[in-house]
Amino acid sequence: QVQLVESGGGLVQPGGSLRLSCVASGSFFRIYTMGWYRQPPGKQRELVATITSGGSTNYADSVKGRFTISTDNTKNTVYLQMNNLKPGDTAVYYCTWAPIGKPFNNWGQGTQVTVSS
């Protein structure tokens, strides 16, 4: 079982930046995919970005060019650098992990990001 703990959310003005962090602990394969999903108010959870242990990345069209996902394998941590934030980015952001090629079934508790003036 993998435990995931997110941090870094908060309130930011439009155009601002935030960096989310997610630390993974427990027993897990070293070949994996980690990612960030978000759930806006009243909407379904949606993909934001993923990264494999080999460094391959994938982004939702809505965040391309603004968000960057990265990992520090020495710290079992995945980051989401969010720049030029928009009110539409307001959501609870969830970290997730799975062995590569498997569906995501390990989730963090979520961290709130609010973009508002």
C-alpha positions in Angstrom: 0.0 0.0 0.0 1.2 3.5 -0.9 0.5 6.5 1.2 0.4 9.9 -0.4 0.4 13.3 1.4 -0.1 16.5 -0.5 0.8 20.0 0.5 1.2 23.5 -1.0 -2.4 24.5 -1.7 -3.8 27.9 -0.8 -5.4 31.1 -2.0 -3.7 33.0 -4.9 -4.7 35.8 -7.1 -5.2 35.3 -10.9 -1.8 35.3 -12.6 0.0 34.0 -9.5 1.9 30.8 -8.9 1.8 27.9 -6.5 3.8 24.7 -6.2 2.1 21.5 -4.9 4.1 18.7 -3.4 3.2 15.0 -2.8 5.3 12.7 -0.8 4.9 8.9 -1.3 5.6 6.4 1.4 5.1 2.7 1.9 5.9 -0.3 -0.2 5.8 0.4 -3.9 7.3 -0.5 -7.3 10.1 1.6 -8.6 8.5 1.6 -12.1 5.4 3.7 -11.7 3.2 6.6 -12.9 2.5 9.5 -10.5 0.0 12.2 -11.3 -2.2 15.1 -10.3 -5.9 15.2 -10.7 -8.3 18.0 -9.6 -12.0 18.3 -8.8 -13.5 21.7 -9.4 -16.6 22.6 -7.3 -19.6 20.7 -8.6 -17.7 18.9 -11.2 -16.0 15.5 -11.7 -12.4 14.7 -11.0 -10.2 15.4 -14.0 -6.6 14.7 -15.1 -4.1 17.5 -14.7 -0.8 15.9 -15.4 1.1 12.6 -15.1 4.8 11.6 -15.0 6.4 8.1 -15.2 9.4 6.9 -13.3 11.2 7.2 -16.7 10.3 10.9 -16.9 7.6 10.9 -19.6 5.0 13.5 -19.0 1.4 14.1 -20.0 -0.7 17.2 -19.5 -4.3 18.2 -19.9 -4.8 20.8 -22.7 -6.1 23.3 -20.3 -2.8 23.5 -18.3 -0.2 23.0 -21.0 2.4 25.8 -21.0 1.3 26.9 -17.5 1.8 23.8 -15.3 4.9 21.6 -14.9 5.1 18.2 -13.3 8.3 16.8 -11.9 9.7 14.3 -9.5 12.5 14.0 -7.0 13.1 10.2 -6.8 15.5 10.6 -3.9 12.6 12.0 -1.9 9.8 10.0 -3.4 8.1 13.3 -4.1 6.2 14.6 -7.1 5.7 18.3 -7.7 3.2 20.4 -9.6 4.4 23.9 -10.5 1.4 26.0 -11.4 2.0 29.4 -13.1 -0.3 32.0 -14.5 -3.2 30.6 -12.5 -6.7 31.3 -13.5 -10.0 31.2 -11.6 -10.9 28.1 -13.6 -8.0 26.3 -11.9 -9.8 26.5 -8.5 -10.3 22.9 -7.3 -9.2 20.3 -4.8 -6.0 18.8 -6.2 -5.2 15.1 -5.6 -2.0 13.2 -5.9 -2.1 9.7 -7.3 0.2 6.7 -7.9 0.1 3.4 -9.7 2.5 0.8 -11.0 3.1 1.7 -14.6 0.3 0.5 -16.9 -2.1 0.0 -14.0 -5.1 2.2 -13.1 -4.7 4.8 -10.4 -6.0 3.4 -7.1 -3.9 5.2 -4.6 -4.9 8.7 -3.7 -3.9 11.5 -1.3 -6.4 13.4 0.8 -6.3 16.4 -1.5 -5.2 20.0 -1.2 -7.4 23.0 -1.9 -6.3 25.6 -4.5 -8.4 28.7 -4.8 -7.6 31.4 -7.5 -9.5 34.6 -6.8 -9.0 38.3 -6.5 
